[in-house]
Every structure is written in C-alpha cells, then in structure tokens.
Amino acid sequence: MKKINSEGVIYFRSDSIPVPHGFSTRLGGVSKKPHLAEMNLGKNLGDDPPAVEENYRRMASAIGFEKDSIVFTNQIHSATVLTVGKEDIDKTYDCDGFVTREKGVTLAVRTADCVPILFYDGKAEVIGAVHAGWRGTVDRIQQNCIKAMCELGATPDNITVLIGACIHKCCYKVGEDFRNTLYEKLGRNMTDRYVSDDLYADLVGLNRELLEEVGVKNITASSDCTCCKSDLYFSHRASKGKRGVMSAFISL
C-alpha cells in the first residue's frame, strides 16, 4: 500500500482498488488534546465536536468522497455485516461491517489496534468494509462480508481485499480466553498456527487464511503494527486505552 500525503493528511491506499478508499493515520487533523491529536475520528472520546467534523472533512477531501455520504457503525465486536444504501447515509448501526452496490455511499469502520478490512469487486461494482476485532475474526466476519457481497453479485475470485495497519503478533499478547475460543470455533490446527505457546496472536494471518478459505485470492496486508508505530497510528494497547480512533473508508 502507498503512503499518501494530501495537504498534510497522511493516509494509505492501494493502486489495486480504483475507487475512493483509504486507511487514515493519526496525522493531518486538527484535534488538540495530546491523546487525540491530530486526526481523531471518534465522536464520543471527549474531543471538540467541530474538530472531529473538520477531521472528517479533511479525510473526505483527501480520499475523494463526499463528507456527508458516510454510513457509520456502532461497533460491538460482532460478526454482523449489513447491506446498506443511500437511505442509510449518516445513520449508525449496531454492527461491525457493511456492503453496498450503490454509488455515493461511503462505508466507514473505526479502529485503534483491531483489523480494518476493505473489499472491492470491480466487475460487480460491490464494496465492503469491516472492523475485525478478535471476536469478530474468530466468528468469521470477513467471510460474512464475502457472503453479503456475493448476494449483491460479487464473486470471491474477483474481490480485492486490503487489510490495513493493526496490532501485529509482535505486540498482541492475548489471554487463554482467546486461545480457547479460537480452539472451540476454528479448531486445533488453526489455533496452533496463529497463537504461539506464549500467547501472542497473529490476527492478520488468521483473517488472511479465513478469506482464502472462501476463495479470495487477491489480498494485500499492511506490515505496520499500530502498537509499534503509535506515533503514526492510534493504538489502544500502546496508550493503555487513552487514545483517538482511525477509520478506513471506501466508496463507489
């Protein structure tokens, strides 16, 4: 993925997806509080509301979508993916992912260590976006997004997937509950591959394998760890929970 500087707004995109899309960083916004500076995109974290609105305006201008075209998630660490359209713009839903085939609708998911994933099928003109926390990951939210896209005419071998910056195995120590849940839902072999004996977990590799399992072939993943690079990204773990949030956007 390419690092883009658009009038000071720093974000990442890929040439493999030709429609407006991008993964924000913490740079290029106007939020002033140290733990929220600069590009905080969370509206309920104690930030100055006009600052958050300006941050969204800057991201929209940089990436190339209309600021007032976004559908929002009230993320609940689920595997729920909803199909949305223009009637859903500026609404917020209890889910962790969206798909659409309607032009002029921007899908957005917010992260600060969890895995942001964008989806695009150029032949069917269908897009998707999901927030894959560890619970959503093991409950196959990435596969649910593929299924929802296919219901709109997409096919797995035509879908391009981008996995944005997130916490990586180097920093992501988990509890026994994670390993036990993974073992119960996805089996021993997958658990052994993606959770080490000392309980460090690889969410990127796990999401990639689950996507490949349903026929997705074109997957690009960022090598950046949000916890390692907390000067560039918001990280819940690095900041011990006192932080802003980034967002991944995609629009036809």
Secondary structure, DSSP 8 states (H G I E B T S, - for coil): -EEEEETTEEEEE-TT--SSEEEE-S-S----STTT-S----SSSS--HHHHHHHHHHHHHHHTS-GGGEEEE---S----EE--GGGTT-EESSSEEEE--TT-EEEEEESSSEEEEEEETTTTEEEEEEE-HHHHHTTHHHHHHHHHHHTT--GGGEEEEE--B--TTT-B--HHHHHHHHHHH-HHHHHHHB-TT-BB-HHHHHHHHHHHTT--EEEE---BTTTTTTTS--TTTTTT----EEEEEE-
